[in-house]
Amino acid sequence: MSGFPGRRKVGDKPPFAVILTATGPPRAPEAREQTGCPDKAFVPYDACATERLPDGSAFMVLQGYEYPDRRVATKLWTANLVTPSGQNVSVREWNAAAEKDAPVTRPQPPLSQPQLKELVSAREWRRIVDAIPESPRRRAKKPVDPGQRTGGPVVDTLSGLVLKGLKVVGKGGDGGHEFAYVVVDDGRGRRFVEVNVQPGMQDVADDLFHPGDETLADGTRLAVHQGPGEKGVDGVVMWTVDTLRPDGRRVVISAFNAATQQSAATRTAPALTVEQLRKIALSPKW
């Protein structure tokens, strides 16, 4: 692993920051996730490009921001390379002398996409990765195929339960049975709705619910939360209905008054009322 800030000499251009990391062990399957462009619903950015190099390595450049809500003009550009054997080399650069709490010194970070590609693909980094011993505590995680992130049982169920009159203009999830989101539009602005479906949550019921929360006739516990959005963007609110069924299946659905959790509010209230969220969360389709 190596990190180095830009240094300034007399007559040089303004300072900047660059960090390079080389990680292992080789053939780590989760490294493949580093070269797919992220979902803009969660990571706002200006541009993202992916490429397959002649040796089979996957390469990605993401041109984004240090702060997702862009409250300051600090840009963060990231380049990731993963070799066919799983070696992962990453470079991050900023248009400021430090990652956070430093003034912007230039319009863009210093290295262009071709320069980032040349840096991360240098053969020397692969030898460094090969020399990193594998931790005995490391557990491989099955990667999510980026091509499957927009579908799956949960996102299909959520899309089907959204009210008529709300057009689904965007959707995604983990490609499986636990998380999904939709972006809906009634013609006056887009708004974000997400759901998590978690089995086997009986053991943490008392951490999730409190004596004042509702318990339905069939034993399902239900709680309602209304407050600001999780990302702290001014004006964004989040309404949540959290349910836990007697068999331990937890269904929690949240709606926002913005197209993403990081973007500005499009109106004062989320797309769905608390009663509508409640109906979706309690649907037998889950």
GUTOR-458996 format. One record per residue (C-alpha): residue in one letter; x, y, z. Coordinates in nm, 2 decimals, m for minus. Layout:
# GUTOR-458996
["A",[X,Y,Z]]
...
***
This chain:
# GUTOR-458996
["M",[0.00,0.00,0.00]]
["S",[0.13,0.34,m0.09]]
["G",[m0.01,0.69,m0.04]]
["F",[0.15,1.02,m0.14]]
["P",[0.03,1.38,m0.15]]
["G",[0.12,1.62,m0.43]]
["R",[0.41,1.84,m0.33]]
["R",[0.46,2.20,m0.44]]
["K",[0.78,2.37,m0.54]]
["V",[0.85,2.72,m0.64]]
["G",[0.69,2.77,m0.98]]
["D",[0.49,2.45,m0.97]]
["K",[0.12,2.43,m1.03]]
["P",[m0.11,2.44,m0.72]]
["P",[m0.10,2.14,m0.49]]
["F",[m0.32,1.84,m0.51]]
["A",[m0.36,1.50,m0.35]]
["V",[m0.31,1.15,m0.49]]
["I",[m0.34,0.81,m0.31]]
["L",[m0.25,0.48,m0.46]]
["T",[m0.33,0.14,m0.31]]
["A",[m0.24,m0.21,m0.42]]
["T",[m0.43,m0.48,m0.24]]
["G",[m0.45,m0.86,m0.23]]
["P",[m0.47,m1.14,m0.20]]
["P",[m0.46,m1.24,m0.57]]
["R",[m0.78,m1.39,m0.70]]
["A",[m0.99,m1.21,m0.43]]
["P",[m1.34,m1.25,m0.59]]
["E",[m1.48,m0.93,m0.44]]
["A",[m1.22,m0.73,m0.63]]
["R",[m1.43,m0.77,m0.95]]
["E",[m1.69,m0.54,m0.80]]
["Q",[m1.44,m0.25,m0.82]]
["T",[m1.46,m0.21,m1.19]]
["G",[m1.83,m0.16,m1.25]]
["C",[m1.98,0.19,m1.27]]
["P",[m2.19,0.25,m0.95]]
["D",[m2.56,0.32,m0.95]]
["K",[m2.62,0.69,m0.98]]
["A",[m2.91,0.66,m0.73]]
["F",[m2.64,0.61,m0.46]]
["V",[m2.32,0.76,m0.60]]
["P",[m2.35,1.08,m0.80]]
["Y",[m2.08,1.14,m1.05]]
["D",[m2.00,1.33,m1.38]]
["A",[m1.87,1.04,m1.58]]
["C",[m1.77,0.68,m1.56]]
["A",[m1.59,0.46,m1.81]]
["T",[m1.50,0.09,m1.81]]
["E",[m1.25,m0.09,m2.04]]
["R",[m1.12,m0.44,m2.09]]
["L",[m0.74,m0.43,m2.14]]
["P",[m0.55,m0.66,m2.38]]
["D",[m0.43,m0.88,m2.09]]
["G",[m0.78,m0.93,m1.97]]
["S",[m0.77,m0.68,m1.68]]
["A",[m1.08,m0.48,m1.61]]
["F",[m1.03,m0.10,m1.58]]
["M",[m1.26,0.17,m1.46]]
["V",[m1.23,0.55,m1.42]]
["L",[m1.50,0.73,m1.21]]
["Q",[m1.51,1.11,m1.21]]
["G",[m1.71,1.21,m0.90]]
["Y",[m1.70,1.42,m0.59]]
["E",[m1.56,1.39,m0.24]]
["Y",[m1.90,1.49,m0.09]]
["P",[m2.20,1.32,m0.26]]
["D",[m2.41,1.63,m0.20]]
["R",[m2.14,1.85,m0.36]]
["R",[m2.16,2.10,m0.07]]
["V",[m1.80,2.19,m0.17]]
["A",[m1.63,2.17,m0.51]]
["T",[m1.38,1.90,m0.41]]
["K",[m1.36,1.65,m0.70]]
["L",[m1.26,1.29,m0.65]]
["W",[m1.15,1.08,m0.94]]
["T",[m1.09,0.71,m0.89]]
["A",[m0.92,0.45,m1.12]]
["N",[m0.95,0.08,m1.04]]
["L",[m0.78,m0.21,m1.22]]
["V",[m0.84,m0.57,m1.15]]
["T",[m0.63,m0.84,m1.32]]
["P",[m0.76,m1.17,m1.43]]
["S",[m0.61,m1.33,m1.12]]
["G",[m0.79,m1.08,m0.89]]
["Q",[m0.51,m0.83,m0.81]]
["N",[m0.66,m0.49,m0.74]]
["V",[m0.48,m0.16,m0.79]]
["S",[m0.66,0.17,m0.72]]
["V",[m0.57,0.54,m0.75]]
["R",[m0.77,0.83,m0.61]]
["E",[m0.70,1.19,m0.68]]
["W",[m0.85,1.52,m0.58]]
["N",[m0.83,1.88,m0.70]]
["A",[m0.72,1.99,m0.36]]
["A",[m0.42,1.93,m0.14]]
["A",[m0.61,1.70,0.09]]
["E",[m0.92,1.48,0.08]]
["K",[m1.13,1.69,0.31]]
["D",[m1.12,2.03,0.47]]
["A",[m0.88,2.18,0.21]]
["P",[m0.95,2.45,m0.04]]
["V",[m0.98,2.36,m0.41]]
["T",[m0.66,2.45,m0.59]]
["R",[m0.75,2.37,m0.95]]
["P",[m1.06,2.29,m1.17]]
["Q",[m0.98,1.92,m1.21]]
["P",[m0.76,1.66,m1.05]]
["P",[m0.41,1.65,m1.21]]
["L",[m0.41,1.31,m1.38]]
["S",[m0.62,1.25,m1.70]]
["Q",[m0.79,0.92,m1.77]]
["P",[m0.49,0.79,m1.99]]
["Q",[m0.25,0.89,m1.72]]
["L",[m0.45,0.71,m1.45]]
["K",[m0.47,0.40,m1.67]]
["E",[m0.09,0.41,m1.72]]
["L",[m0.03,0.44,m1.35]]
["V",[m0.26,0.16,m1.22]]
["S",[m0.16,m0.08,m1.50]]
["A",[0.22,m0.06,m1.43]]
["R",[0.35,m0.42,m1.38]]
["E",[0.54,m0.32,m1.06]]
["W",[0.21,m0.31,m0.86]]
["R",[0.13,m0.66,m0.95]]
["R",[0.45,m0.79,m0.79]]
["I",[0.36,m0.59,m0.48]]
["V",[0.02,m0.75,m0.46]]
["D",[0.16,m1.10,m0.50]]
["A",[0.38,m1.03,m0.20]]
["I",[0.09,m0.95,0.03]]
["P",[0.01,m1.25,0.26]]
["E",[m0.35,m1.36,0.28]]
["S",[m0.51,m1.29,0.62]]
["P",[m0.65,m1.60,0.78]]
["R",[m0.95,m1.40,0.89]]
["R",[m1.03,m1.29,0.53]]
["R",[m1.36,m1.43,0.41]]
["A",[m1.44,m1.43,0.04]]
["K",[m1.77,m1.26,m0.06]]
["K",[m1.95,m1.36,m0.36]]
["P",[m1.95,m1.06,m0.60]]
["V",[m2.26,m0.92,m0.75]]
["D",[m2.27,m0.92,m1.12]]
["P",[m2.32,m0.56,m1.23]]
["G",[m2.54,m0.67,m1.51]]
["Q",[m2.79,m0.82,m1.26]]
["R",[m2.81,m0.53,m1.02]]
["T",[m3.13,m0.39,m1.19]]
["G",[m3.34,m0.70,m1.15]]
["G",[m3.44,m0.97,m0.90]]
["P",[m3.74,m1.08,m0.70]]
["V",[m3.74,m0.79,m0.46]]
["V",[m3.73,m0.51,m0.72]]
["D",[m4.00,m0.69,m0.92]]
["T",[m4.22,m0.72,m0.62]]
["L",[m4.17,m0.35,m0.52]]
["S",[m4.23,m0.23,m0.88]]
["G",[m4.56,m0.43,m0.88]]
["L",[m4.68,m0.29,m0.55]]
["V",[m4.62,0.08,m0.64]]
["L",[m4.94,0.27,m0.68]]
["K",[m5.10,0.32,m1.02]]
["G",[m5.04,0.68,m1.13]]
["L",[m4.68,0.66,m1.02]]
["K",[m4.46,0.57,m1.32]]
["V",[m4.14,0.37,m1.24]]
["V",[m3.86,0.56,m1.42]]
["G",[m3.57,0.38,m1.25]]
["K",[m3.50,0.07,m1.04]]
["G",[m3.22,m0.14,m0.91]]
["G",[m3.11,m0.36,m0.62]]
["D",[m2.88,m0.63,m0.51]]
["G",[m3.00,m0.87,m0.78]]
["G",[m3.15,m1.10,m0.52]]
["H",[m3.40,m1.12,m0.23]]
["E",[m3.30,m0.85,0.02]]
["F",[m3.28,m0.50,m0.12]]
["A",[m3.43,m0.30,m0.40]]
["Y",[m3.53,0.06,m0.49]]
["V",[m3.75,0.23,m0.75]]
["V",[m3.76,0.59,m0.86]]
["V",[m4.12,0.70,m0.93]]
["D",[m4.26,1.01,m1.11]]
["D",[m4.61,1.14,m1.11]]
["G",[m4.53,1.40,m1.37]]
["R",[m4.42,1.66,m1.12]]
["G",[m4.09,1.53,m1.00]]
["R",[m3.90,1.21,m0.93]]
["R",[m3.89,1.05,m0.58]]
["F",[m3.70,0.75,m0.44]]
["V",[m3.85,0.45,m0.26]]
["E",[m3.65,0.16,m0.12]]
["V",[m3.72,m0.17,0.06]]
["N",[m3.52,m0.42,0.26]]
["V",[m3.64,m0.77,0.32]]
["Q",[m3.45,m0.96,0.59]]
["P",[m3.53,m1.31,0.72]]
["G",[m3.44,m1.45,1.06]]
["M",[m3.47,m1.12,1.25]]
["Q",[m3.65,m1.25,1.56]]
["D",[m3.34,m1.23,1.78]]
["V",[m3.31,m0.85,1.74]]
["A",[m3.69,m0.77,1.77]]
["D",[m3.65,m0.58,2.09]]
["D",[m3.37,m0.37,1.94]]
["L",[m3.59,m0.27,1.65]]
["F",[m3.92,m0.21,1.82]]
["H",[m4.03,m0.05,2.14]]
["P",[m4.33,m0.09,2.38]]
["G",[m4.52,0.20,2.22]]
["D",[m4.50,0.05,1.87]]
["E",[m4.80,m0.13,1.72]]
["T",[m4.85,m0.51,1.73]]
["L",[m5.11,m0.65,1.48]]
["A",[m5.36,m0.93,1.55]]
["D",[m5.13,m1.18,1.38]]
["G",[m4.83,m1.08,1.59]]
["T",[m4.66,m0.86,1.33]]
["R",[m4.48,m0.57,1.49]]
["L",[m4.49,m0.24,1.32]]
["A",[m4.31,0.10,1.37]]
["V",[m4.33,0.43,1.18]]
["H",[m4.05,0.68,1.16]]
["Q",[m4.06,1.02,1.00]]
["G",[m3.75,1.25,0.99]]
["P",[m3.47,1.39,0.78]]
["G",[m3.30,1.18,0.51]]
["E",[m3.00,0.97,0.60]]
["K",[m2.75,1.17,0.39]]
["G",[m2.82,1.50,0.56]]
["V",[m2.93,1.69,0.25]]
["D",[m3.13,2.00,0.34]]
["G",[m3.50,1.96,0.28]]
["V",[m3.49,1.59,0.22]]
["V",[m3.72,1.38,0.44]]
["M",[m3.75,1.01,0.49]]
["W",[m4.07,0.82,0.59]]
["T",[m4.03,0.46,0.70]]
["V",[m4.26,0.17,0.79]]
["D",[m4.07,m0.11,0.96]]
["T",[m4.24,m0.45,1.01]]
["L",[m4.14,m0.78,1.17]]
["R",[m4.36,m1.08,1.11]]
["P",[m4.40,m1.37,1.35]]
["D",[m4.18,m1.59,1.13]]
["G",[m3.89,m1.34,1.17]]
["R",[m3.92,m1.18,0.82]]
["R",[m3.85,m0.81,0.84]]
["V",[m3.98,m0.58,0.57]]
["V",[m3.88,m0.22,0.60]]
["I",[m3.98,0.03,0.33]]
["S",[m3.87,0.40,0.31]]
["A",[m3.98,0.68,0.08]]
["F",[m3.80,1.01,0.01]]
["N",[m3.91,1.34,m0.14]]
["A",[m3.61,1.34,m0.38]]
["A",[m3.49,1.14,m0.67]]
["T",[m3.20,1.01,m0.48]]
["Q",[m3.08,1.03,m0.12]]
["Q",[m2.81,1.27,m0.22]]
["S",[m3.01,1.51,m0.44]]
["A",[m3.23,1.81,m0.37]]
["A",[m3.59,1.76,m0.26]]
["T",[m3.85,1.78,m0.55]]
["R",[m4.13,1.86,m0.31]]
["T",[m4.22,1.86,0.06]]
["A",[m4.34,1.50,0.10]]
["P",[m4.23,1.16,m0.03]]
["A",[m4.41,0.98,m0.31]]
["L",[m4.61,0.75,m0.07]]
["T",[m4.81,0.83,0.24]]
["V",[m4.74,0.64,0.56]]
["E",[m5.06,0.45,0.51]]
["Q",[m4.95,0.35,0.16]]
["L",[m4.61,0.25,0.28]]
["R",[m4.78,0.04,0.55]]
["K",[m4.99,m0.14,0.29]]
["I",[m4.68,m0.23,0.08]]
["A",[m4.48,m0.35,0.38]]
["L",[m4.76,m0.57,0.50]]
["S",[m4.83,m0.72,0.15]]
["P",[m4.83,m1.10,0.15]]
["K",[m4.62,m1.09,m0.17]]
["W",[m4.31,m1.05,0.04]]
***
